[in-house]
């Protein structure tokens, strides 16, 4: 059962379909972009050297229809403000956020909105905000596509992904990011008396206990998940 999402999307011009690291693209729509290299579906098991990636993105901007988007510190602050607005208006719960010059990581608790709709909400609101501040031309794309989502179905996955997102700025020799809309995790036992927001999880947990009882098997201890208030 999915309990959270890892949402990732890039600024325009980054992580192209034939990125040397591999991508989730099945084809390259532009012949000009195709000249940069071969398509490899999925992340390559053996990653290329940093120089290979730098060389690729030194050449790539000359092939793009629009200028490559790279966020300045003030742009990042503005994008963070729009993410905060969306989280507040849609009542999302965010466990981690990293806004890099060329991409964004969010760890979001499962919601009635699909992961794709969440990304679309964040992208459209941030694009509008930057246009309102005259930081982008109206015809210039801000984001590089619909992004990706990873389903997190165990607390260990959520913890690992939070750490990964938090370490993104640090790995790039940037200061850690601390955003007021990010909520800490709390330990909560999976029981019907708590967390009514997780009715689906409770239903499946109850079914599992009932099946074990019917089979005469020993009951497992309480399963713990991490959620915010």
QUIKAMO-V829537 format. One record per residue. N is the residue number from 1. RES is the residue in one letter. NEAR is the number of other ideal C-beta (glycine too) atoms within 8 Angstrom. Layout:
# QUIKAMO-V829537
N&RES&NEAR / N&RES&NEAR
This chain:
# QUIKAMO-V829537
1&X&6 / 2&X&8 / 3&X&14 / 4&X&13 / 5&X&14 / 6&X&12 / 7&X&16 / 8&X&12 / 9&X&14 / 10&X&13 / 11&X&14 / 12&X&13 / 13&X&12 / 14&X&12 / 15&X&8 / 16&X&11 / 17&X&10 / 18&X&14 / 19&X&10 / 20&X&10 / 21&X&10 / 22&X&9 / 23&X&13 / 24&X&5 / 25&X&9 / 26&X&4 / 27&X&6 / 28&X&10 / 29&X&5 / 30&X&7 / 31&X&6 / 32&X&6 / 33&X&14 / 34&X&9 / 35&X&6 / 36&X&10 / 37&X&6 / 38&X&4 / 39&X&12 / 40&X&8 / 41&X&8 / 42&X&7 / 43&X&6 / 44&X&10 / 45&X&3 / 46&X&4 / 47&X&5 / 48&X&9 / 49&X&5 / 50&X&6 / 51&X&6 / 52&X&9 / 53&X&12 / 54&X&8 / 55&X&8 / 56&X&12 / 57&X&10 / 58&X&7 / 59&X&9 / 60&X&13 / 61&X&10 / 62&X&5 / 63&X&10 / 64&X&11 / 65&X&2 / 66&X&8 / 67&X&7 / 68&X&12 / 69&X&15 / 70&X&7 / 71&X&12 / 72&X&7 / 73&X&6 / 74&X&6 / 75&X&10 / 76&X&12 / 77&X&8 / 78&X&13 / 79&X&14 / 80&X&12 / 81&X&9 / 82&X&13 / 83&X&17 / 84&X&11 / 85&X&9 / 86&X&12 / 87&X&12 / 88&X&8 / 89&X&6 / 90&X&10 / 91&X&7 / 92&X&11 / 93&X&11 / 94&X&15 / 95&X&13 / 96&X&12 / 97&X&15 / 98&X&11 / 99&X&10 / 100&X&13 / 101&X&7 / 102&X&9 / 103&X&10 / 104&X&14 / 105&X&14 / 106&X&15 / 107&X&16 / 108&X&14 / 109&X&11 / 110&X&7 / 111&X&10 / 112&X&2 / 113&X&9 / 114&X&5 / 115&X&11 / 116&X&8 / 117&X&8 / 118&X&16 / 119&X&13 / 120&X&9 / 121&X&11 / 122&X&15 / 123&X&12 / 124&X&8 / 125&X&11 / 126&X&14 / 127&X&11 / 128&X&9 / 129&X&12 / 130&X&13 / 131&X&10 / 132&X&6 / 133&X&7 / 134&X&5 / 135&X&7 / 136&X&10 / 137&X&4 / 138&X&5 / 139&X&3 / 140&X&10 / 141&X&7 / 142&X&11 / 143&X&13 / 144&X&12 / 145&X&6 / 146&X&6 / 147&X&11 / 148&X&7 / 149&X&11 / 150&X&8 / 151&X&7 / 152&X&13 / 153&X&7 / 154&X&7 / 155&X&9 / 156&X&6 / 157&X&10 / 158&X&15 / 159&X&10 / 160&X&8 / 161&X&14 / 162&X&12 / 163&X&8 / 164&X&9 / 165&X&14 / 166&X&12 / 167&X&8 / 168&X&11 / 169&X&12 / 170&X&9 / 171&X&6 / 172&X&7 / 173&X&4 / 174&X&6 / 175&X&4 / 176&X&6 / 177&X&9 / 178&X&5 / 179&X&10 / 180&X&5 / 181&X&11 / 182&X&10 / 183&X&9 / 184&X&5 / 185&X&11 / 186&X&8 / 187&X&6 / 188&X&10 / 189&X&8 / 190&X&12 / 191&X&7 / 192&X&5 / 193&X&3 / 194&X&7 / 195&X&8 / 196&X&5 / 197&X&5 / 198&X&11 / 199&X&7 / 200&X&7 / 201&X&11 / 202&X&12 / 203&X&8 / 204&X&9 / 205&X&10 / 206&X&9 / 207&X&8 / 208&X&8 / 209&X&9 / 210&X&8 / 211&X&8 / 212&X&11 / 213&X&9 / 214&X&6 / 215&X&6 / 216&X&4 / 217&X&6 / 218&X&4 / 219&X&7 / 220&X&5 / 221&X&4 / 222&X&6 / 223&X&8 / 224&X&9 / 225&X&10 / 226&X&10 / 227&X&13 / 228&X&9 / 229&X&4
